[in-house]
Each structure stands twice: as C-alpha cells, then as structure tokens.
Amino acid sequence: MTAALQAYAFEASGGKLRVLRYEADVRLAVGRVLRDLGVPDGADVALLADGAQKLTSTGELGEEVTAALAAGGYLVRRPALEIGGHGLVLDEATVASAASAVDGARAVVTVGSGTVTDLGKAVAPAGVLLVAVQSAPSVNGFADSLSVLVRGGAKSTTPTRWPDALLIDADALDRSPARLVAAGVGDAVAIGCSGADWLLASALQGTRADAAALVPIRDAVARLAAGAHAPGAMPALVDALTVGGLIIGALGTTAPLSGNEHLLSHILDMSAMAQDQPHDLHGAQVGVATVLSAALWDVALSEGLVRLAPGSVYPDDLEERVSEVWSRVDASGRLGATCAANVERKRALWQGGDGLAPGVLAEVRAQLVTPEAVVGTLRAWGAPTRLRELTPPVDAETARWALSALPFMRDRLTLADLLVVGGAWTDEFLDKVIDRADAAGGGL
C-alpha cells in the first residue's frame, strides 16, 4: 500500500484513521499498533469475531490476533456474538448485546468480515480505540465511518465512526476463499452505475454532487478488468475497495458507491431474512445487480426516459404500492411499514419539480459503463453474472419481484424513482431491462 494512499486515508478521515497497513503478517503487529496509539500494557481489549474460520499460512487469523495481543501484555476478552442462520445480523438486539459486551474495554479489535467491522464501528464508544483487522477483500466497508444496520427488518446505512487503525493482512487475503474475492469484485464494479444514481439523486434533491470525487475509485476499479490472474491482481482489488471506503467516509454517505445495484442486494437480503431463507454474499449479489442496473440505465437512456417534466411528483398511491410490494414476503405488514416510512422520507427529499438542469444528463452518462463491461470484469474474476448463479440461486419470479421493488424500499433516490415519477416504471420496461442484461451475458 502506497504512502500516498495512507496519506489520503488520514486526510479523508479528518485524521481519525491514523494507521492503514496492507502487508504480510500485519496481524502479528496488532499489539504494537495498540501501544503506538496509546493503549497501555495490561489494558482490557475486547475482540469481536464473526465465528467463521479465517486461515493464514501459520494458523487461524482470530487465534493469532488473540495470541499477539496477549503476548503484548493485553487482557483479551472475546464476547460471544449471536450467529444465526443468516450469519452475523446487525439488528437491534445484536448491536445492543455487543455494546454491553465491550463496555469498559480500553480498545476494541474486530477480526473478520465487513459485517463484524460494521459492528465494531457501531459499538466502540468515542474515546475507545478501534482497530479493524481485515480478513478478506470482500467489501469496501472496512475503510469508512458508516455501518449497515438492520432496523425494523430493513437494512439502512448509519453514521458510526472511523476505525483508528485498519490492518489488512496480505497473508490472510491471499488465502481468502475464491467466493469472498469474487464478492469484493462485485462490490467494486458497482461504481459503473452507482455514481450515475448519485449524481442524478443530487439533481433531484436540488443539491450539487462533485463528480471529480469519484475519479480515484473509477481509476482503481478499471484495473480489475485484467482479471484475477494478472500481475498485482490482489493489491489492485485491495486498492479499489479501500479507496471506495475512504470516499464513502470522506463524503459521509455510501450513496456515491451504492445505487440501484446495492438496493437490489439489500432487497434480496431482506426478503430472505423475512422468510427465514439463506442468501448469498453481499458483494456477489451486488455484482450481478450491477449488470441489471447497467441495463436499466441503458434502456432508460436509449428510450429517452431520463427526463423530468416540470411539476412532476410522486404518485398519490405510493404508500399503497410500497405495502403491496412487501406483503409478498411479510404478511405481518412490519417490513412494509418500515419501508413505507423510508420511502416517505425520500418523497420529502424530492425537489425535481423544475425538471433536470442542463448538463446533468451528460454528467450522468460519463459515469456509466455497459452491461457487457460489467460482465467481462466479473467473469475475469470467476464471479457470478446472473441471479440464478448465486448460492442459493434466485429464481426468476423472486428476481423479477426484487427488481420491481427497487423504488419501494429505502430513502435513497435513484433512477428508479425518476421512472416511477415519470410513469415509466412498468412491467414492459422491466422486461426490456431483463432482456438487455441477458443479451450482455448476465441478469436473471
């Protein structure tokens, strides 16, 4: 990891992310990092891990981090986390339990996935040192100041805090399961559409986003097209994910790197959890969803649908449409009510009544890649390109429902909202999107 990226991390975090290291055996230096950051010998350290085994060349990552802390003179406690059929789920009960478990510690160390890192960021109090040990190149959420939490059964992004140190162990990453590496690529390629959703959303909210902020991540992700076997492939993926996280943290929102493709992944998660069914990794779902999102943009642009008549507003039956969508997976109405509240907040953000300002469309187009380009990068890393290739597979009926639900889940504006307001969010339109993605080699 270059000194320039380390300096960028310090700058992007306002000096809060003080240590960023990507090197072999950095896991063994965790005690020294704590000491350098002012945690005295003999201090109480809480270590959070997600229960999944993570191998290094000499053992298991969590055990080696624990041993390294103990050897450094620290008193280590490892609270038991609630791991269910969906793995570690950051719902209200889990977060509250973990917060209680780390109470009184002088430092919190997380070892593992983006989810357990998000948990650490949510529960480590201000003034308590937080060190994240990254076990796999699976998501971009390690190097930012936000956490994806589950509230009322729905996923939402919540401001939390920066880690004081992010230690990316090259030995562990090189031994990451192939599906975790592929998931990281899936999370990274989202920038091929997410930036366009972000710029459009800013215009619809009457604000102004800076497209220049996305240049570093677009450049980093472009290197991934060479594939998993190209020289420097893993460092390229680490750079792409880390830069992405830093941009998210610096801007204070995941929106630049989280558009319709992330919404589709969250919808699949929420549907599976509501029905007590398994779902695939976040990044794997995001990668496939990016193919569909790229197709969505391509069809909308080619048919001239990315436009807005002055005075346009959401339809009067918006709440009913939200409830109807979510009744498919949750007859209790709890999930529908949560999503309806989210969508109502989105309606309040809408400032598109004057239409789209000149230049917005050109700026949006510049952020987009083709569905074929997304498929090419995913295949170069052995990642799935169709929802039916996920584990478990997503059947065509569920996939189509999830796609139709895009505007009816979260308080984040995207292209889907523009199409709802314009009356273009129809079965016929979705058929065209699915066909376009299929022609590129992905989608359903």
C-alpha positions as a printed NumPy array, in Angstrom:
array([[  0.   ,   0.   ,   0.   ],
       [  1.495,   3.265,  -1.112],
       [  2.345,   6.158,   1.154],
       [  0.029,   8.285,  -0.996],
       [ -2.962,   6.072,  -0.141],
       [ -2.05 ,   6.125,   3.547],
       [ -1.88 ,   9.914,   3.436],
       [ -5.226,  10.021,   1.617],
       [ -6.744,   7.836,   4.339],
       [ -5.572,  10.244,   7.031],
       [ -6.889,  13.232,   5.075],
       [-10.213,  11.643,   4.094],
       [-10.935,  10.667,   7.701],
       [-10.016,  14.054,   9.119],
       [ -7.09 ,  12.432,  10.923],
       [ -9.223,   9.738,  12.572],
       [ -7.944,   6.757,  10.542],
       [ -4.386,   7.053,  11.782],
       [ -2.946,   3.704,  10.707],
       [ -3.533,   1.953,   7.371],
       [ -1.299,  -1.018,   6.608],
       [ -1.521,  -3.723,   3.951],
       [  1.312,  -6.198,   4.35 ],
       [  2.113,  -9.791,   5.185],
       [  1.868, -10.726,   8.886],
       [  0.474,  -7.351,   9.942],
       [ -1.884,  -9.323,  12.197],
       [  1.093, -10.087,  14.416],
       [  1.779,  -6.381,  14.899],
       [ -1.617,  -5.594,  16.427],
       [ -0.197,  -5.251,  19.955],
       [  2.456,  -2.827,  18.787],
       [ -0.18 ,  -0.803,  16.924],
       [ -2.261,  -0.525,  20.101],
       [  0.771,   0.586,  22.066],
       [  1.774,   3.141,  19.45 ],
       [ -1.747,   4.557,  19.587],
       [ -1.561,   4.978,  23.36 ],
       [ -3.196,   1.87 ,  24.831],
       [ -1.069,   0.903,  27.85 ],
       [  0.182,  -2.587,  28.641],
       [ -2.26 ,  -4.607,  30.715],
       [ -5.306,  -2.811,  29.318],
       [ -8.568,  -4.655,  28.703],
       [ -9.152,  -5.355,  24.991],
       [-12.432,  -6.7  ,  23.569],
       [-12.027,  -8.771,  20.409],
       [-15.061,  -9.221,  18.143],
       [-15.08 , -12.001,  15.542],
       [-17.867, -13.442,  13.424],
       [-17.18 , -17.106,  14.141],
       [-16.01 , -18.053,  10.639],
       [-12.567, -19.623,  10.358],
       [-10.03 , -17.467,   8.515],
       [ -6.753, -19.129,   7.641],
       [ -3.257, -17.717,   7.389],
       [ -0.05 , -19.508,   6.449],
       [  0.547, -20.373,  10.112],
       [ -2.866, -20.828,  11.662],
       [ -6.226, -19.132,  12.183],
       [ -6.43 , -15.361,  11.988],
       [ -8.561, -14.692,  15.062],
       [ -6.475, -17.009,  17.237],
       [ -3.243, -15.417,  16.041],
       [ -4.533, -11.897,  16.707],
       [ -5.63 , -13.003,  20.187],
       [ -2.202, -14.519,  20.856],
       [ -0.42 , -11.423,  19.558],
       [ -2.45 ,  -9.2  ,  21.887],
       [ -1.792, -11.471,  24.872],
       [  1.915, -11.547,  24.052],
       [  1.862,  -7.77 ,  24.06 ],
       [  0.593,  -7.762,  27.628],
       [ -3.078,  -7.06 ,  26.944],
       [ -6.012,  -8.726,  28.688],
       [ -8.175, -10.087,  25.893],
       [-11.851, -10.94 ,  26.149],
       [-13.799, -12.438,  23.248],
       [-17.529, -11.846,  23.731],
       [-19.795, -14.421,  22.11 ],
       [-21.81 , -12.906,  19.287],
       [-25.225, -14.126,  18.138],
       [-24.614, -16.082,  14.927],
       [-27.809, -17.36 ,  13.301],
       [-28.83 , -18.904,  10.017],
       [-28.014, -15.643,   8.231],
       [-24.653, -15.319,   9.953],
       [-23.999, -12.204,  11.977],
       [-27.01 ,  -9.904,  11.529],
       [-26.665,  -6.39 ,  12.922],
       [-30.194,  -5.995,  14.211],
       [-31.189,  -4.04 ,  17.295],
       [-30.667,  -6.916,  19.727],
       [-27.253,  -7.913,  18.381],
       [-25.903,  -4.364,  18.455],
       [-27.208,  -3.766,  21.978],
       [-25.718,  -7.043,  23.222],
       [-22.321,  -6.324,  21.663],
       [-22.288,  -2.785,  23.056],
       [-22.841,  -4.195,  26.527],
       [-20.141,  -6.827,  25.979],
       [-17.409,  -4.313,  25.093],
       [-18.318,  -1.915,  27.902],
       [-15.261,  -0.948,  29.938],
       [-12.672,  -2.055,  27.364],
       [ -9.821,   0.319,  26.547],
       [ -9.762,  -0.927,  22.95 ],
       [-11.99 ,  -2.898,  20.576],
       [-10.397,  -5.102,  17.913],
       [-12.518,  -6.596,  15.133],
       [-11.298,  -9.574,  13.132],
       [-13.098, -10.682,  10.011],
       [-15.732,  -9.558,   7.61 ],
       [-17.244,  -6.212,   6.739],
       [-20.206,  -7.096,   8.949],
       [-18.173,  -7.564,  12.135],
       [-16.213,  -4.433,  11.25 ],
       [-19.503,  -2.531,  10.953],
       [-20.452,  -3.917,  14.358],
       [-17.219,  -2.656,  15.898],
       [-17.806,   0.787,  14.413],
       [-21.323,   0.777,  15.868],
       [-20.443,  -0.295,  19.423],
       [-16.951,   1.043,  20.19 ],
       [-17.586,   4.214,  22.202],
       [-15.911,   7.508,  21.474],
       [-12.551,   7.59 ,  23.199],
       [-12.1  ,   3.817,  22.938],
       [ -9.538,   2.76 ,  20.36 ],
       [-10.926,   0.719,  17.44 ],
       [ -8.657,  -1.498,  15.334],
       [-10.093,  -3.429,  12.375],
       [ -8.182,  -6.478,  11.119],
       [ -9.458,  -7.196,   7.607],
       [ -9.655, -10.876,   6.725],
       [-10.814, -10.8  ,   3.1  ],
       [-11.192,  -8.431,   0.134],
       [-14.956,  -8.886,   0.194],
       [-16.467,  -5.375,   0.572],
       [-15.445,  -1.716,   0.615],
       [-16.912,  -1.093,   4.074],
       [-13.737,  -1.53 ,   6.113],
       [-12.298,   1.938,   5.459],
       [-15.241,   4.205,   6.208],
       [-17.217,   5.708,   9.077],
       [-20.619,   4.108,   8.465],
       [-22.311,   0.815,   9.282],
       [-25.09 ,  -1.09 ,   7.552],
       [-27.535,  -1.99 ,  10.32 ],
       [-30.906,  -3.747,  10.343],
       [-33.762,  -1.702,  11.795],
       [-37.326,  -2.991,  11.79 ],
       [-36.199,  -5.773,   9.451],
       [-34.86 ,  -3.31 ,   6.846],
       [-31.24 ,  -2.529,   6.109],
       [-30.089,   1.061,   6.454],
       [-26.766,   2.875,   6.449],
       [-25.99 ,   4.628,   9.727],
       [-23.167,   7.043,  10.586],
       [-20.976,   5.407,  13.245],
       [-17.23 ,   6.055,  13.462],
       [-13.875,   5.52 ,  11.758],
       [-11.541,   2.779,  12.904],
       [ -8.364,   4.253,  14.38 ],
       [ -6.371,   1.603,  12.531],
       [ -7.114,  -0.697,   9.595],
       [ -4.751,  -3.656,   9.302],
       [ -5.119,  -5.579,   6.039],
       [ -3.235,  -8.851,   6.368],
       [ -1.89 ,  -9.875,   2.964],
       [ -1.315, -13.434,   4.129],
       [ -4.967, -13.841,   5.118],
       [ -6.231, -12.143,   1.963],
       [ -4.147, -14.403,  -0.266],
       [ -5.874, -17.372,   1.388],
       [ -9.363, -15.927,   1.191],
       [-11.955, -18.263,  -0.32 ],
       [-12.466, -17.519,  -4.007],
       [-16.12 , -16.605,  -3.418],
       [-15.094, -13.83 ,  -0.994],
       [-12.609, -12.436,  -3.504],
       [-15.262, -12.55 ,  -6.226],
       [-17.679, -10.788,  -3.867],
       [-15.179,  -7.971,  -3.432],
       [-15.013,  -7.536,  -7.18 ],
       [-18.816,  -7.464,  -7.272],
       [-18.89 ,  -4.691,  -4.667],
       [-16.209,  -2.735,  -6.545],
       [-17.8  ,  -2.835, -10.024],
       [-20.89 ,  -1.082,  -8.651],
       [-19.164,   2.231,  -9.402],
       [-20.057,   1.591, -13.044],
       [-23.63 ,   2.653, -12.209],
       [-23.756,   3.943,  -8.649],
       [-22.068,   7.244,  -9.467],
       [-24.745,   7.967, -12.045],
       [-27.504,   7.294,  -9.496],
       [-25.728,   9.601,  -7.022],
       [-25.378,  12.486,  -9.461],
       [-28.983,  12.119, -10.596],
       [-30.19 ,  11.979,  -6.995],
       [-28.328,  15.164,  -6.131],
       [-30.04 ,  16.922,  -9.019],
       [-33.452,  15.648,  -7.926],
       [-32.765,  16.88 ,  -4.389],
       [-31.697,  20.309,  -5.582],
       [-28.088,  19.848,  -4.458],
       [-24.85 ,  19.507,  -6.384],
       [-22.562,  16.449,  -6.188],
       [-18.954,  16.639,  -7.322],
       [-18.239,  14.006,  -9.988],
       [-14.498,  14.629,  -9.537],
       [-14.694,  12.876,  -6.164],
       [-15.284,   9.585,  -7.994],
       [-12.191,   9.71 , -10.22 ],
       [ -9.919,   7.791,  -7.787],
       [-12.35 ,   4.892,  -7.404],
       [-13.151,   4.727, -11.116],
       [ -9.423,   4.561, -11.914],
       [ -8.821,   1.897,  -9.269],
       [-11.721,  -0.304, -10.417],
       [-10.619,  -0.041, -14.06 ],
       [ -7.526,  -2.076, -13.115],
       [ -9.738,  -5.033, -12.192],
       [-10.692,  -5.692, -15.815],
       [ -7.357,  -7.508, -16.248],
       [ -8.661, -10.332, -14.076],
       [ -7.653, -12.455, -11.122],
       [ -4.517, -13.865, -12.743],
       [ -2.969, -10.568, -13.825],
       [  0.165,  -9.394, -12.011],
       [ -0.758,  -7.421,  -8.918],
       [ -4.392,  -8.536,  -9.031],
       [ -4.93 ,  -8.731,  -5.26 ],
       [ -3.273,  -5.368,  -4.493],
       [ -5.432,  -3.849,  -7.243],
       [ -8.572,  -5.218,  -5.588],
       [ -7.452,  -4.047,  -2.144],
       [ -6.787,  -0.57 ,  -3.532],
       [-10.189,  -0.435,  -5.239],
       [-12.075,  -1.447,  -2.112],
       [-10.032,   0.728,   0.236],
       [-10.28 ,   3.81 ,  -1.963],
       [-14.018,   3.205,  -2.241],
       [-14.407,   3.049,   1.52 ],
       [-12.364,   6.208,   2.01 ],
       [-14.505,   8.117,  -0.485],
       [-17.646,   6.964,   1.299],
       [-16.234,   8.063,   4.63 ],
       [-14.975,  11.402,   3.344],
       [-18.369,  12.251,   1.806],
       [-20.285,  10.903,   4.795],
       [-22.588,   8.734,   2.705],
       [-22.473,   5.405,   0.876],
       [-24.605,   6.876,  -1.927],
       [-21.747,   7.526,  -4.433],
       [-20.919,   3.806,  -4.406],
       [-24.37 ,   2.447,  -3.6  ],
       [-27.138,   2.913,  -6.139],
       [-29.808,   0.607,  -7.502],
       [-27.404,  -2.327,  -7.535],
       [-26.97 ,  -2.15 ,  -3.743],
       [-30.684,  -1.647,  -3.214],
       [-31.35 ,  -4.851,  -5.151],
       [-28.882,  -6.764,  -2.967],
       [-30.479,  -5.386,   0.205],
       [-33.935,  -6.333,  -1.083],
       [-32.77 ,  -9.91 ,  -1.651],
       [-31.329,  -9.981,   1.881],
       [-34.478,  -8.579,   3.461],
       [-36.706, -10.975,   1.565],
       [-34.588, -13.951,   2.609],
       [-34.491, -12.883,   6.259],
       [-38.229, -12.227,   6.367],
       [-38.845, -15.757,   5.083],
       [-36.023, -17.337,   7.122],
       [-34.214, -18.394,   3.964],
       [-30.479, -18.154,   3.165],
       [-28.963, -15.602,   0.791],
       [-25.603, -15.138,  -0.898],
       [-22.784, -12.763,  -0.048],
       [-23.487,  -9.055,  -0.362],
       [-20.811,  -8.454,  -2.998],
       [-21.828, -11.45 ,  -5.097],
       [-25.378, -10.092,  -5.239],
       [-24.173,  -6.549,  -5.927],
       [-22.05 ,  -7.68 ,  -8.867],
       [-24.978,  -9.388, -10.589],
       [-27.248,  -6.483,  -9.686],
       [-24.777,  -4.095, -11.331],
       [-25.341,  -5.896, -14.631],
       [-29.067,  -5.272, -14.197],
       [-28.508,  -1.672, -13.111],
       [-26.319,  -1.004, -16.14 ],
       [-29.061,  -2.488, -18.313],
       [-31.653,  -0.328, -16.545],
       [-29.677,   2.804, -17.332],
       [-29.035,   1.693, -20.916],
       [-32.708,   1.068, -21.654],
       [-33.856,   4.252, -19.924],
       [-31.362,   6.389, -21.832],
       [-31.953,   4.731, -25.19 ],
       [-35.714,   5.282, -24.854],
       [-35.361,   8.881, -23.696],
       [-36.853,   8.2  , -20.26 ],
       [-34.214,  10.062, -18.254],
       [-36.173,  13.278, -18.312],
       [-38.479,  15.102, -15.959],
       [-41.393,  17.339, -16.783],
       [-41.641,  20.438, -14.564],
       [-44.054,  19.902, -11.694],
       [-43.601,  16.12 , -11.586],
       [-44.248,  14.5  ,  -8.208],
       [-44.606,  11.006,  -6.782],
       [-47.946,   9.273,  -7.465],
       [-50.662,   9.529,  -4.826],
       [-50.759,   5.758,  -4.321],
       [-47.064,   5.496,  -3.384],
       [-47.703,   4.145,   0.125],
       [-50.105,   1.529,  -1.194],
       [-47.556,   0.392,  -3.776],
       [-44.907,   0.004,  -1.086],
       [-47.216,  -2.049,   1.11 ],
       [-48.269,  -4.248,  -1.796],
       [-44.654,  -4.988,  -2.775],
       [-43.575,  -6.063,   0.705],
       [-46.718,  -8.038,   1.509],
       [-45.285, -10.698,  -0.786],
       [-42.615, -11.637,   1.77 ],
       [-44.052, -10.357,   5.065],
       [-47.772, -10.708,   5.634],
       [-47.465,  -9.097,   9.08 ],
       [-47.004,  -5.689,   7.479],
       [-43.994,  -4.862,   9.706],
       [-41.489,  -4.757,   6.864],
       [-43.879,  -2.86 ,   4.623],
       [-44.401,  -0.243,   7.326],
       [-40.652,   0.226,   7.785],
       [-40.111,   0.614,   4.052],
       [-43.112,   2.94 ,   3.717],
       [-41.55 ,   5.235,   6.323],
       [-38.256,   5.134,   4.415],
       [-39.946,   5.973,   1.13 ],
       [-41.917,   8.799,   2.732],
       [-38.61 ,  10.387,   3.784],
       [-37.476,  10.053,   0.185],
       [-40.61 ,  11.78 ,  -1.036],
       [-39.755,  14.68 ,   1.286],
       [-36.316,  14.959,  -0.364],
       [-37.798,  15.282,  -3.835],
       [-37.013,  18.659,  -5.396],
       [-37.358,  17.655,  -9.032],
       [-40.345,  19.836,  -9.801],
       [-38.34 ,  22.2  , -12.001],
       [-37.037,  19.389, -14.201],
       [-33.416,  18.394, -14.777],
       [-30.912,  21.211, -15.141],
       [-28.9  ,  21.418, -18.381],
       [-25.746,  19.35 , -18.256],
       [-26.978,  16.824, -15.71 ],
       [-27.637,  14.135, -18.299],
       [-24.175,  14.454, -19.851],
       [-22.528,  14.286, -16.433],
       [-24.547,  11.198, -15.554],
       [-23.708,   9.444, -18.832],
       [-20.   ,   9.925, -18.165],
       [-20.26 ,   7.749, -15.05 ],
       [-21.766,   4.712, -16.769],
       [-20.274,   1.517, -18.136],
       [-22.039,  -1.007, -20.339],
       [-23.571,  -4.236, -19.044],
       [-21.008,  -6.067, -21.207],
       [-18.132,  -4.331, -19.396],
       [-19.528,  -5.348, -16.008],
       [-19.983,  -8.945, -17.141],
       [-16.436,  -9.007, -18.525],
       [-14.853,  -7.933, -15.241],
       [-16.976, -10.283, -13.164],
       [-16.117, -13.243, -15.39 ],
       [-12.418, -12.355, -15.293],
       [-12.552, -12.983, -11.536],
       [-14.875, -16.01 , -11.621],
       [-17.791, -14.058, -10.143],
       [-21.443, -14.82 , -10.958],
       [-23.173, -12.683, -13.567],
       [-26.74 , -13.999, -13.198],
       [-29.013, -14.2  , -10.161],
       [-29.592, -17.881, -10.795],
       [-25.813, -18.431, -10.415],
       [-25.844, -17.178,  -6.819],
       [-25.736, -19.506,  -3.816],
       [-28.539, -20.282,  -3.29 ],
       [-29.904, -19.452,  -6.745],
       [-32.509, -16.71 ,  -7.015],
       [-35.438, -17.967,  -9.077],
       [-36.847, -15.858, -11.909],
       [-40.051, -14.936, -10.054],
       [-38.173, -13.667,  -6.981],
       [-35.635, -11.876,  -9.169],
       [-38.306, -10.032, -11.084],
       [-40.122,  -9.092,  -7.878],
       [-36.885,  -7.77 ,  -6.342],
       [-36.219,  -5.67 ,  -9.423],
       [-39.734,  -4.243,  -9.315],
       [-39.258,  -3.35 ,  -5.618],
       [-36.255,  -1.072,  -6.215],
       [-38.063,   2.26 ,  -5.677],
       [-40.067,   0.966,  -2.724],
       [-37.508,   0.072,  -0.085],
       [-35.174,   2.86 ,   1.011],
       [-34.952,   6.616,   1.496],
       [-32.359,   6.956,  -1.277],
       [-33.27 ,   8.485,  -4.64 ],
       [-32.1  ,   6.668,  -7.778],
       [-33.02 ,   6.363, -11.435],
       [-35.868,   4.043, -10.399],
       [-37.567,   6.94 ,  -8.595],
       [-37.337,   9.165, -11.633],
       [-39.024,   6.427, -13.659],
       [-41.774,   5.978, -11.048],
       [-42.498,   9.703, -11.068],
       [-42.488,   9.722, -14.878],
       [-44.869,   6.756, -15.082],
       [-42.267,   4.574, -16.817],
       [-41.755,   2.002, -14.039],
       [-43.882,  -0.66 , -15.728],
       [-43.756,  -4.404, -16.39 ],
       [-42.988,  -3.671, -20.024],
       [-39.991,  -1.538, -19.066],
       [-38.664,  -4.2  , -16.669],
       [-38.983,  -6.825, -19.435],
       [-36.705,  -4.707, -21.6  ],
       [-34.174,  -4.324, -18.781],
       [-34.083,  -8.073, -18.19 ],
       [-33.67 ,  -8.751, -21.909],
       [-30.829,  -6.194, -22.163],
       [-28.974,  -7.753, -19.242],
       [-29.481, -11.234, -20.712],
       [-28.034, -10.121, -24.05 ],
       [-24.906,  -8.959, -22.227],
       [-24.49 , -12.321, -20.514],
       [-25.973, -11.522, -17.113],
       [-29.084, -10.602, -15.156],
       [-31.604, -13.26 , -14.251]])
